[in-house]
Amino acid sequence: MNILVCVSKTPDTTAKVDFIGDAKKYNEEGKQFIMNPYDEWYALVRAMELKESNGGEVTIINVGPASNDPILRKGLAIGADKAIRVDAEDTDAFFVASQIAAYAVDNGFDLIFCGKETIDYNGSLVGSMVAELLNQPFISYASKMEYTDGTAIVNRDIEGGIEVLKLKTPFVLSAAKGLAEQRIPNMRGIMMAKRKPLDVIPAVDAGSGLSIEKFELPADKGSVKMVDPNDMDELVRLLHEEAKII
Amino acid sequence: MSSSKTDKFQYHDYYVIDELLDENHLLARQAVRDWVKQEVSPIIEEYSDKAECPTHLFKGLAEIGAFGPSLPEKYGCGGMDEIAYGIIMQELERGDSGIRSMASVQGSLVMYPIYKFGTEEHRKKYLPKLASGELIGCFGLTEPDFGSNPAGMITNIKDDGDAYILNGAKMWITNSPVADIAVVWGRDEVGKVRGMIVEMDWPGVSAPEIKGKWSLRASVTGELVFEDVRVPKTHMLEVRGLKGPLSCLSKARYGIAWGAVGAALDCYDSALRYSLERIQFDKPIGQFQLTQKKLAEMITEITKAQLLNWRLGTLANNGKVTPAQISMAKRNNVAIALDIAREARQIHGGMGITNEYPVMRHMMNLETVLTYEGTHDIHLLITGHDVTGLNAFK
């Protein structure tokens, strides 16, 4: 079975958030970047497990500039067989989904995995768009997936419980916590990654007309005010007059 | 206030030395750091407190490829370069010197001599199992009465047909109580130092544990006692003289030079964070000049040591590194790490002596690292010998 895993580059969780260019662009200067954890820990690792039990090949794909190559190399070190980088700025979800769909159409995959969202923009869009573009079913927030002979049983986390779905491949799935467990690449994997193909392909035309107007940071959290537990009047006054929430 | 219970370590690279490293080095570093944060940091204080070796970590160390990472892939090893090996040791010691010791003994002192001086049969038999952690090894050179002067060793072998009869005792042997095999050095009947692979379940071999250590408490240390042990001649390594064990020590000391920087980084990182959070006289203590002096000197020494390691690694990759160059780096980096641990302890105030923070554990560990694998003073005399051509040992 051949699986395509979509991987994104995101700032490290400890990276400072600031913007440049009239607050239209995240400031990447001096920041550490990682593979989006939902893509790495759950989507890619579950794909590896499926490959290990069913055979086939795992391909990872990223849309972005050459500075994203370390992310792909890490995916190869974890065990993916080959990597594709669509050489273009990942301007918006539709553009990215169009690139992935175009590659998937030409190469035919039994499954396409992505993380449930990236930890920076939290869009949760690319997976569903890829599915739509490929005219395939889409399952979001998958926390468990079993596969036998072309049929999958997938658990989706829903409010207050779990939805269990059954469907045939091909389909697109977005991975949530629980789908697999993080795998740390080992030294042999890192060395083997150097010998695996990382192909750079040009982008297809897919303008969405969408552009970012600006980013805004949330207002600073105010200092904490301590209120005497016996002074309810003061608490009500503060909530009414200062916090203006009652 | 942050504590070591959640490992908040962030790397410090003041001179952007990462630009001198390649993709593999950075991937290896992140992988080992992730592993340490996941497997070592949550348990290390407890094991150190109990003076117990977390032996379950041998398997994890093997899985990430920390055993013999720079030996060839065909023996189940990593096939990486010397800088990658150094970086792995740095990240392990960032967690704990004892964990790094577990890996450097296995890789540099057991797998390396088997690779370098063993027969092809030895390599095939032992290296894949040592790399996978199926076998644990130890290294027997130091004796109760011969530490800095290994040439005086009294452990000896006597020819007995198709075997040698081994007698003697070794001391301060990391991993010996849990080891399956030992690379042992002893004199033959003509006085030459010979190396051999001893299996620990052979009759006459024992490895009593050394208790009561205030340092490397999460690492197991023991003796090796040999009483008329019959060592088949097929188990002898193909090297004669002290150059055999000393070349292994050069490998291990190289790893220690990198490892010590890991411990220093952890102490500095903890002290820096604490100094920004701890308020005294209505401001963070990091705003006081005396705290800044400590922090500035720490990062300066760390940066110098990182540059030393990078250059040492480059020389090692090119096959040009000398044992004396390794001595200089080992001596310097362990000394600065110990100073940094002590200064970091002061910045943490009273909290610094508790296991809420890693600094006192690192400090106590580094007291061992300062004198094992060649003492601080002996390494100085090696540099002295190297620059003057005059041997101060004799």
Interface residues (C-beta under 8 A of the other chain):
Chain A: T14 D69 P70 R73 K74 A77 Q182 I184 P185 N186 M187 R188 G189 I190 M191 A193 K194
Chain B: Q10 E23 N24 L26 L27 A28 Q30 A31 D34 W35 Q38 E63 I64 G65 A66 P69 E73 G78 G79 M80 A84 I88
